Amino acid sequence: MGILRSEPMKHGTLVLPIDRARHFIDVVGHKTKMQFEDMNSRELSRPYKKYVQRIDEMERIVRFLLEELTRVPDAEVIKNNVDSFLDHSEEFKLDEIEGRLKQIYQEFIQFKENNSKLTAKRNAALEERYVVQTAIASMANVSAPRAVRTKGNDDEFDFAATRSLLDDEEGGSRRALETMFSNIAGVIAQADQDRFARTLFRATRGNTFTHFQQIFEPIQDPKTGREVQKSVFVIYFQDNRLGQQVSAMSEKIQKICASYGVNTYRWPANREAAQEVLTSLQVQVEDQQRLLRAHESFVLSEASALLAPLRLGGNSIIEDWRLFCKKEKSIYATLNLFEGDMNLRANCWYPAAQEQQIQGLLSSTMSQTGQNSAVLISHRTPPRKSPPTYIRTNEFTAIFQELVDTYGLPNYGEANPALFTIVTFPFLFGVMYGDVGHGSMLLSVGLFAVWKAEDIKHTIPDLYYARYIVTMMGLFAVYVGFLYNDFFSIGFSFFTSRWVAHEGEHVPGGVIPYTPAPWFDTLNEGGTGPYPFGVDPAWHGAQNELVYMNSMKMKISVLLGVAQMIVGLLLRFSNAIHQSSPVNFFFECVPMMVFMVCFFGFMDYMILYKWVNAMPNPPSIINSLIAMAMWGEDPNPMLGAELPRVLMAISMLAVPFMLFPKPLIKLWQHKQQISQHSSRGGGGGGGHGHGGHYAPVMDEEACCLVSDEAEEEEFDFGEMCIHQVIETIEYVLGTVSHTASYLRLWALSLAHQQLSTVFFGMTILGGMSAPFPLNVISVYFWFAVWFGITLAILLGMDVLECFLHVLRLHWVEFQSKFYKAEGYAFEPLCHRSLLQKDESL
C-alpha cells in the first residue's frame, strides 16, 4: 500500500474485440482499476454515442418515476445496497430494462392524465356544489319571514331597518325590480381574491358588488397536485337586457373572469331548483370520489411493484434500474475513448501491483467467452507525461488524505503529507484544545460515531466520514489536558506537589506564599525531580498562574513548530533522493536545513537548556536572539559569545548557496543537452514496432514523445533565476513568519483555558457561593447554564476554530517546506467507487 508515496504506475495499451468490448470493460470496472486515455480527442469521434443517448433517456425516465413515487404516501425507496446490485448486475439487460421503463413511463403518463381529468371533474362538481349552497343560503335569508309591524317608535324603526329596499310602502311588486339585476357566480383562489375584487371595481367604475364566501375545505389542483384554498364569489350588477343579447357590463365581467382563470357556474333561479341541482351534484361528487379512489389504488399497486426489492437485502427495483443506468453509462463512456475498427484499443494507466491480476482476469474472461484477442500490452518506455497519483486509502486514512488533497494532490512519487498528518493534525489540535473534560466530550462523540457507524452512514454521512478524526482529536485533547492538568479549569492532584505553603500565620482572604518543598531538587543535581507528569497542581489558582502558563505554552509552541518544519525539510531530502536530483539535494535541501538548524534549532536548544539547567542569573532568550541576528553584544550569553556569531554566519552563508548554484547548473545541463542533440544530427534508426496491427499506434506515440520532448527543451535562464530568487526569499522570510505562526498554538490554548475558567467561575462557582439552602437550588440552574455555554462555545465554536488553525499550520507552515501539490488524480473505471459516490450525493 502506497502511503508515504503514490503507488507505482504502469502505462500500457488495452486491446479488445469489438463484439465483446462492453463485456470486457464491465469486468475491468468491476474487478480492477484502470484509467483510460482519450484516443479520439483530436477527431472527436464517439462511436458509442447512441448508447449514451439511450441511457440518458432511461435516466430521465427513472428520475421522473422517482419524482412520482415521492407523491405516493408512505413510499420508501430501498437503497444503499451497492454490493448487492454489483453481485447481480449481470441479470440486467439494457434492451429489456429500456423497454420496461418506456412501458411504465407511458402507463404513468396515462395515469397522470386520467388522474388530472378525474380530479378536474371532481373539482368542478365540488365547486358548483359550493356555489349552489351559497345560493341556497342567500335565498333563505331573502325569503325569511318579515317581522310583524307594531306600533311604537322603536318598533317602527326596527321594522324599517329589516325591510327590503326593493319593497315599497304601497306593496309594489318586488319582482319587477329584481329583473333589472343580474349576477355571475364562480370560484376563485383566495390568493387572487383581493386583486380580483379591485380589478372588478376599477373596470366597472364601482357599478358592481362582489360577495365572497370562503370554502373551508382545500381543493386539490389537478395540474400540480397541491391543495389550494378557494372562495365562492357572486358579482351583482344592473342588466336591463335579460332575455336579449348580452350587455356590455356582463361581457366585461366575463372577460375579467377569464383573465383570472376562474371557473364560473350558473346561479339557480329559485330555491327549489337549487335543491334539485344540489342533489344531483352530490351524486356526481360521490361518483368522482369513488373513481379517484379506485384509480389511486391502481397507482399504488404499480408503485409498490417498483418499490419492492428483487432479492433479500437488495435495493428496490427502481433503485437497481437507476444504478444499472449509471453503470452502463460509465461503460459506454469509456468505450467512447477507444479507437479502431476490427479491434478497439486505448492507452491506459494501471497500478504496477495489479498487472498480473489484470492479465489473469483477461485470460479467464477470454476462456469463458471463447475469445482470444483481448490483451494488455505493457509499454517498456512510459510516456513523458507524468503518471497519475494513486494513493490507497481506507476508512481510517481517507479523511486525512482528503484534508491534504483539498490543498493539492501530490506529484507522482512525491512524499505524501497525509502519513504524518494522521498523527500531527489531532496532536496539534489537542495542544490548542487541551482539556480533559472537553476532550472527553469530544472523544465520546467520536466513539459513538465509530460504534454506530453503520446506522449513521446514510443518515449523517459527514459525521460517518469524519468519525475517526473526531475520535483522534478527542483522544489527543484528553492527553494534552492531562499534561496541562486541566479538567474544566480544575486541576488534578495525582502525585505529591513539589510546592508547599509557607509556614506561619495567614491572613484570611490574603495571598498564601508557596515555596519549593525541602526534598525538591530545584538545582537538578540528581535528587527528587519535578512533578512526574504534567503541570504541578499548585499552579492552579496561583496569583502568577497566567504568567507561568503563558511562558510554558509559548515555548512549547515554538518547539513543536520548529520540529514540524524540520520534519518537512527531511521530507524534502527524501523527495530529492527519490527523484535522483543531486542539485536539489545539495543546493536546496542542505542549505535550507543548515539555515533552519543554525538559527531556529539553536533557539530551541536554548529553551531546553534553560529548562533543565538551573542558573542564578538566567538570560533572556529573546534578547540573545536579537543580539545574534543584529550582530550585537549579548550582555548575558547563555552558551558563550562566539557560538551565536558562528551559527549566524553559517546561516547567512547558506542563503547564497540556495540562490546561485541551481540556476547555473541548470543552464550548464541545458547546454549539454543541446550539444548532445546536435552531435546526433537528428538521425535515428527506423526500428520495428510490435508488428502488424499495432505499428501505427506506436508511431503516433513516438510523435507525441517528440512533441513532449520539444516542449520540455524550452529553457529560460532569466525565468529560472527569478524563480530561484523568489523561492529563496520566500523560504528565508517564511521560516521567521512560520515560526511566529506556530504561536497560535499558545494563543488558542490560552484562550480555551481562560474561557473555561471564566465560564466555570461565573456559573457553577457563583451558584455554590450562595448561602444555604439557596446554593442547593442555584447549583442546578447554573449547571444547566454552564453546560449550555460549554456545548455552544467550547464544543462548537472553539472546536471549529482550533480545527481551522491546525489546518492552516499543515497547509502553509508544514507542507510548504516540501510539497509541490501539482499532481493529478488517478481516476480509474471502478463501478463500486462510482456508485458509492453517487449514493453519497
N, C-alpha and C positions, 0 to 999 in steps of 0.2 A: 504494500500500500504506500503510495507516494504522499507523505505528509510534509516533510521538510522541503521537498521539491516535487514538481509535477511528474506524472507518470511518463516513462519513455514512450514515445510515439513512433509509429512507422507509417510510411507512405506507400500506397500500392494502387493497383487497378483491379476493380471487380468486374468480371465478365459474366454475363447471364444470358441464357437462351431467352429469346423474346417471347416465346409462348408460355414459359413458366416464370417469367421475371417477377410477376406480382407475388407468387408463392415464395420465391427465394427472399424477396425483400421483407415479406411478412415474417419469415423465420429469423432473418437477421435482426429485425427490430424487436422481436420477442426474446431472443436468447443472447444477443451480443450487443456491442456498441461500436458503431462505425459512423463516421461523419463523411458525407459525400460532397464533392466539389461540383459546381455547376459547369457541365461541359457544353451547354448551349447558351452561355451568357452573351456570346457575340451574335449568334444568329437569332436568338430569342425564339428558338423552336421548342414547342411544348407538345410532344406527341400524345400525351395523356390528358390534354386539356378538357376533352369532352367528359372524361370520367370525373374530373374535379368539379365540372359544372353540374353533373348529375348529382353528386354528393352534396353540393351547395344547396340544390333544390330540396334534397332529402332533409338536410339540416334545417332549412326553413320550415318544412312541414313539421318536423319534430318540435321546433320552438313554438309553432302555432298550437300543436296538441298540448304541450306542457302549459301554455298560457290558458288554454281552455280548461285543463284539468284543475287549475288553481281556482276556478269558479265553482267547481263541484264541492259541495260541503263534505268535510271530513276526508278529503282526498289527500293521501300522503304517498309521495313517490319514494320507493325504497332505493337508496343509492349508496355510494361509498364502498362498494364491493368490487374493486377493480380486479383483484386477483381472481375472483370467481368468474368474472367476464373473460379474462385472458385465458383461463383454463378451458373455456368452452367457446372461444371465439371462432373456431373452425366450423361450428354448427351454423353460423350465419352466412348467407349468400347475398351478394349485392342485388342481383335481379329480383330475388324473392322478397327481400325487405323493401326494395323500391316499389314493387307492385303492391305490397301490403300497405305501405304508407300512403300511396296515392289513393287506394281504395278507402282507407279510413279517413283520409283528408276529404274526399268527396262526400262521404257519409256525414262527417261533422259539419261540412259546409251546408249540406241539406238540412241537418239538424238545426243549425243556426237560423236558416231561412224559415223553416217551419215554426221554430220557436218564436221568431220575430213576428210572423204572421198571426200565430195564435195569441201572442201577448198583445198585439195591436188590436185584435178583435175583442179580447177580454177588456182591454183598457177603454175601448170605445163604448162597450156596454156599461162598464162601471161609471165612466164619466157621464154618459147620458142618464144613468140612473140617479146620480147625484144632482144633475140638472133638474130632473123631474121631481126629486124630493124637495129641492129648493122651491120649485114652482108650487108644489102642494102646500108647503109651509106658508108661502106668500099668500096663496088663495085662502088658506084657513084664517089668516089674520084679517084679510079684507072682508070675508064673509062672516066674520064673528058678529053675533047679535049686538045691536046697539043698546046702549043704556036707556032706560025709560026716563023721559024728561019729567022732572018735578019742579015744583015752584021753589023760589028762593034764589038769591043772587049767586051764592056759591055753587049750588047745584046747576044753575043755568050756565055758569062758566065751565064747569066740568063737562057738561053735555056738549057745549060748543067746541071744546078742545078735542073731544073724541070723535067729532063728526068728520066725514069725508069731505074734502074740498070740492069734490065733483057733485055733491048733493046741494040742491038749492032749498031755500026755505019753503018754496011752494011745492016741494016734492017733484021737481022736474026730473026728467029722465037722466039717470047717470050713464046709461049705456050709450047714449048718443055722443056724450063727450069722450067716453073711453075709446070709441072708434077713431078718434083723432090721434091716438098714441100707438106706437109700435115698440117692439123690443127685439134684441138679438142676444142670445144666451150661448154660453160656451164654457170651456175650462182652460185655464192658463196657469203656468208655473208661478208659484209665489214669488220667486226671484224677479220675475218680469212684471209683477202686478203694479207696482208704483209707476214704472215707466209707461206701462200701457195706459193707466188712468191719465197721466199727464199728457200723453200724446193725443188721446181722445178729446180731452178738454181743450187743448190748443187747436186741434184740427177742426173741431166743430164750434169753436168760439163760445164754449160754455153752454151749448144748446143740448147737451146730453147729460143724463145722470147715470152713473155706473155703480152698481151694488155688487160687492164681493162677499162670498160665503166660503169660509175655509173648509177644505176637506182634510180631516184629521188623519185619514189613512194614507200613507205614502203609496204612490203608483209607480210601478217599475217601467223604466224607459225601454222600449223594445229594441232599440239600437245599441245602447251602451250597457244595458242591464242594471243601471243604477236606479235607486229609488229616489223619486222626485216628489216634493211637496207641492200640491196644486190647490187651486181655488176655483169655485164656480163664479162666473160673472154674468150679470144681466145689465144690458145697456138699454135705457129708456130714452126715446126721442119722439118728437112730433112728426107724424106722417099722415098727410091728407090723401094719399093716393092708394089707399088699400083697395085691392081688387083690380088695380090698373097696373101700369108699368112701375118699375122700381124707382123710388125717389132718389135724388142726388145725395141726401143725407144718408140713406141706407147704403147706397153704393160706396160712399166714402168710408163708412164704418166697416163694411165688408173688406175693403182694401187694407185698412189698418189691421184688422184681424188676420188677414192673410200674411201681411208683412211680419207679424209676430209669430206666425206658425201655430196659432191656436186652433182648437177644434170647436166648431160651432154646432149647436143642436137645436131642434125645433122646440119652441116653447109651447106647452099644452094650452089649448083654448079654454078648458074648464077643468074643474077638479075631477069629474067623473072620467074624462078622457085621460087625465094624468094617472089616475089609479090603474086604468087598463094598461097603459104603456109601462108603468112601474112593474106590474105583474109579469108582463112579457119580458122585460129587461132582466128581472130576477132569474127567470128561467134560462135566459141566454148566458148570464154570468156564471150560473152553476154549470151549464154545459161546457163553457170555455175553461172553467177551472178544472173540470174533470179531464178534459183533453190535455191540458197542460201537465197535470199530474201524471197521466199515462205517458206523455212524451218525456217528462223528466225521469221517470223510472226506466225508460228505454235507454236514455243517455247515460244514466248511472250504471246500467248493466254493461254498456260499451266501455265506459270509463274504468269500471272495475276490472275488465279484461286487460286493459293497458297497464293498470297498476299492479296486477298480480305478478309475482316472481315466477320465472320459468323453472327454478330449482330451489331447493332448500339452501338458505344462506346466500342467495343471489339477489340481483337487482330486479326492479320492476322491468317489464318488457320494454316500456318506452325508454327507460334509462339505458338498458342494454343496446337498444337501437341507436341512441344518441352516442354512446361510447363507440359503437361499431362505425358510425359515420365519421367520428373523429379519427379513429384508427385508419380506416380506408383512405381518408383524405390525405393523411400523412404518407401513406404508402404510395399513392399515385403522384403526390407532390414530389416525392423522392425519385420516382421513375422519370419524372419530367427533367431531372438533372442528367439522365443518361443520354448517350448518343449511340448511333449505329442503326443498321437495318436488319441484318440477319441475327446479330448478337448485340446486346446492349452492353456498354462499358462506361465506367466512370471512375475517376481517381478518388481516392478516399484516404482518410486518416483513421488509424485504429491503435489501441494500446498494444505495445510490443508483447506484453504478457498474454494477450488473448489471441495471438496469431495462430497458435496450434489449435486452439478451441474453434476459431473461425474455419480453419481448413477442415477440421474434423466434422464440423456442422454442415459444411457444404457437401462433403463426401457422403455423409449419412443421408442428407436430403436427396442427393442425386441417386443413391441406391434405392431409395423408396419410390422415387418418381420415374426411374429408368432413364433419366437424362444424364449426360456425361460432359456437358460443355460449360458448367459453372465453375469458375476458377478465380482464385485471388492471386494476383501476381505482385510480389513484393519488390519495390524498387530498391536497387542497391545504392543508388545515389539519390538521396532525397532532394526535393526542390529547394531553391534558395529561400523561399518563403518560410518564415519561422513556423514550426508546428504549433498547433493549438495547445492550450494549457488544460490539462485534465488532472484534477486533484480529487482523489476519492474521499468521500466523507461518510460519516454515519450519523445516527441521531444525536450523538453527543457533540461531535465536532462541527456539525452543519451550521449551527448558529454562529459559532466563532468564525468559520470561514466566510459566512455571509457578511459579517462585520468588516472583514478585510476586503472582500470583493466589492463592497459598496464604495470603497475608496478607489479601487482599481484592481484588475486581475494581474497576477504575477506573470512575468515573461516566462517563456518555456525554459525550464531549468533554473529559474531564479529562486532564491530562498523564499519560502512561504512564511510570512509572519504569523499565520494562524497557529502554528505549532507552539509558539511562545505566548501568543495571546490567550490561549486556553488557561494559562496559569497567571500571567501578569495582569490581564484585564480584571478578573474578580479580585485579585490581591490588591491592586491599586484602588479599586472600589472600596475594599474593606479598610484601607488606610484612611480614606476620606470619611467613611460611614461607620468607623469602628465603634460599636456599642453592643454589648452582649444582649440586651433586651430587644432593641430594634432589629439587630441582626437575627435574633431567634424568630421574630415575627416574619421577617422576610424569608428565612430558611423554611419556616412552616408552610408558607405559600408555595415555595419550590418543591418541597417534599410532597405536598398534597397534589401538585400538578404531575409529579412523577408517578405517584400512586394511582391517580385517576386518569392516566394518560389516554387510555382508550375511550373513556367517557367524554373527555373534553376535546378529543381530536378533531371533531367536526362542529362542536358547539362553541368552543373557544379556541380556534386554531392558533391565534397569536400566542396565547399562554402555553399551548401544547408545544409549539415550536421553540419557545424560549424557556422551557421548564428547567433545562439543565443549567443554563447560565444564571437563572434566578437562584437555583439551589447553590451554585458555587459562590455567587455574590453574597448570599446569606451566610454561608459557611465561613468565608473569609472575614465577613463583618463581625461574626461572633469571635473568631480567633484574634483579630486585632483588638476587639473590645476587651478581651482578657488581657492583652498587652497593655492597653490603656487603663485597665482596671476600672471600667466604666459600665454600669448597669443602670440604665435610665437615670444617669447622673449620680448614681450611688456607687461607692467603692466596695470591693470585697476585701476581706482580711483572711486570705487562705494561709498565709505564713506570718511569722512574727515580724512586726515592723522594726525597721532599723532606726527609728526616731522615738524618743521618749520625752514626755512632758517635763519641763523644768521644775525641779523640786522647790517648794516654798508656797506661800500663800498666793492665791489668785483672786483677783477682783471679779465678782460675778458680772458676766457680760463683757469682760475685757479680753485682751489678747493673751493667749497662753503660749509662751515661747517653747519651742521644741529643740532639742539638741540631739546629736547622734548618740546612740546607745554606747555605753562604755566598751562593749565587746565588738563593736562595729569597726572594722579596719578601714578607716577613711583614707589611709595613705596607700592602700593596695599593696601591702607588704606580705601577703600570704595568709592573713587571718580571715575572719568571717567577712565575706563579701557583701554586696548589696542585696536587695530584695531578690529572691530567686527567680521570679517570673513576673514581668510586667512592672507597672508603676507602684511604688510603695503607697499603701492606703493612707499614710499620714499626710500626703499632699492634698487629699480631698478635703475641701473646706478651709485649707490654709489661706492666709492672707496673701501670700505670694504664689498661690497655685497657678494663676494665669501666666505670670512671668516665667515660671518653671516649665509649664506645658508648652508655652509658645516657643521657648528656646529648644526644647527637645524635639517637638514636631517639625520645626523649621529645618533643623539639621538632618532629621530622618528623611525629610522630603528631598533634600539635596543629595544625600547619599543614594537613595533609591533612583533618583533621576539620572545621576551620572552613571550608576551601574547599568541602567537600562540602555542608555545611549552607547556605552561601551559594548554591550551585547549586540546592538545594532551594527557597530563597526566590525565586530567579529564576523557577523553575517556578511558584511561587505567583503571581508577577506575570503570567506568561503565562496562567494559568487565569483571573485576573481580567479580562485583556484579551479572552480568548476568550469569556467569559461576558458581556462588556459590563457589568461591575459596577464603576462608579467608587467606590462605597462601600468595597468590598473592596480596591480598588487603593490609595486614598488613606488609609484609616483602618485597614487591616490590613497590607498589604504594605509600604508606605512606612515606618511606624513600626517594624515588625519588622526591616527592613533597616537602618534607622538604628541601632537598638539593637545589632544584631549587628556592624555595621562599627565603630561608635564604641568599643566595648569589646573585643570579641574580634578584630576586624580590626586594631585598634591593637596588641594583644598580638602578633599575627603580624608586624606591621610592625617591632616592636621586635626580634623574634627575627631576622628577616632583616637588619635594620640592624646588629645586633650581630655577625652572621656576616661581613659584608663590610666593616666598618669597624673597624680596629684602634684600641683605646682603652687608654690607660695604666692607667686605673682603671675597668674595665668594671662597670657597675651590675648589680644583681640584678633580673631581670625579675619574679620573684615578689614581691619587696619593693615594686617600683614599682607592680604591680597592686594589692597590698594597700593601699598608700597612696592609690592612685587611688579604690578602692572605698570606703574608710573616710574619705575627705576629709582624709587626714593629710598630713604633710610628708615628702616624699621627700628624704633626705639626699644622694642621688647620682642626680639625674634624668638620663635619657638624652637627652630632647628638650626640656628645659626644664620648669619647674614649672607653667606656665599651661596648656599644651596638654592634659595629662591631665585637669585640672579642667574645662576647657571640654567635652571629649569626654564626661566622666562626666555633666555637667549635661545635655547633649543626650540622652544615653542615658536619664536619668531622666525627661526631658520627653516622651520617646517613649511611655512607659507610659500616661499618661492619654489620649494620642491613640488608643491601642489599646483603651482601656477604655470611654470615654464616648460618642464621636460615633456609632458604628454603631447602638446601641440607639435613640438619639434620632432618628436619620434613619429607621430602620425604622418607628418609631412615627408619624412625620410622613407617610411614604409610605402607611401603612395608613389613616390618617385621610383622605388624599387619595382613596384608592380607595373608601372608604365614601361620601364626598361625591359622587363621580362616579356611583356606583350609585344613590344616592338621587335625583340630578338626572335620571337617565334614567327614574325612576319605574317600573321593571320592565317598560316597554313594549318590544316588539320586533316587527319585521316578520315576516310569515309566511314569505315567500320560497318557493321551489320547490326540490325536490331534483333529483336527476338524472333523475327521471321514472319513472312506472310502477312497475316491479317493485322498484326499489331504494329507493323513498321511505321505507318503514318502517325499513329499516336505518339510513338517515341520521337519522331521528327518534330512534331508540334511541341512536345515538351522541351526538346532541345532549343527550339526557337524562343520559347518562354524563358529558358535559363539564360540565353544570351542577352535577352532584353533586361532581365532582372540584374544580370551582372553589369550591364552598361549603366543601369541606374545606380548600382552601388559604387561604381568607379567615380561618380561625381564627388569631388572633394573641394571644399572651400577653406583655405587656411585661415582667412580672416574670420570667418564664421566660427571655426574651431577655436580660435584664440578668444573671441568674445564669449563663447560658451564656457570655456575654462575659467575665464576671469569671473564670470557671474557665479559659477559653481564654487569657486574658492571663496569669494566674498560671502556668499550665502552660508557656507559652512562655518567660516570663522566667526561671523556675527551671529549665526544661528546657534552655535554652541553656547554663547553667552545668554541669548534670549531664551533658548530652550531650557537651560539650567534654571533660569529665573521662572520659567513657566511651570516647572515642577513644584514651585512653592504653592501652587493651587492645592496640592495635597494637604499642606499645612492649613491653608485658609479654609478649605471645606471642612476639614476635621474640626478646626476650632469653632467654626460656625455651628456645626452639628452639636458639639458638646455644649456650647453656650445656650443654644435654643433649648436643648433638653433640660439644662439646669433651670432656665427661666420658666419653662412650662411647668416643670415639676414643683418648683418653689412657689409659683403663684397660684397653683391649683390645689394639689394634694396637701402640701405642707401648710398652705393657708387654711385649709379646712381642718387640719389636725391641731392648729394653734388656737382654734376657737374654744371657748370654755365648755366644760361638761354640763349637760349632755348634748349641747348643740353640735359639738365636734363629731359625735357619732353619726348624726344625720348629714352634716355638711360633707363628711368624707365621701359618702356615697355619691352625692351630687357632683363634687369636684372631681371625683374619679371618672365619672362619665364625661365631664368636660375635657379632662386631660386625655382620655382615650380618644375622643373625637379629634382633638387637635393633633395628637400623635399620628392618627391614621391619615388625616388630611395633609399635614405639612411634612412631618418627618418620614412617613411611609409613602407619601405621594410625591410632593414637590421635591423633597430632598433626594429621594432615590433617583428621580429623573435628572436632577441637576448633577449629582455625582456621576451618573451614567454618561451624560454628555461630556463632562470634563475628562473622564477617563478615556472616552472615545477620541477626543481631541489629542490627548497625550500620545495615544498609539498612532494616530494618523499622521500627526505633524512631527512630534519630537522623536518618536522611535522609528517609524518607517522611513522618514526622510533620510536616515543615515545609510540606507542600503537599497531601498525599494523603489524600482522604476515604475512598476504597475502599468506596463504598456502591452500586456499580452491580450489575446482574445480567447474566448472560452471554447472548449471542446463541446460541440452541440451534436451529439450523435442521434441517430434514429433509434429511439427507445420507447416502445409502446407504454410501458409501465410509468416511466417518468412523465410522458406526455399526458396520460390520462389522470395521474395523480395531481399534476399541476393544474389540470383543468378542473378537478374536483375542488381544489382549494380556492378557486376564484369565486 
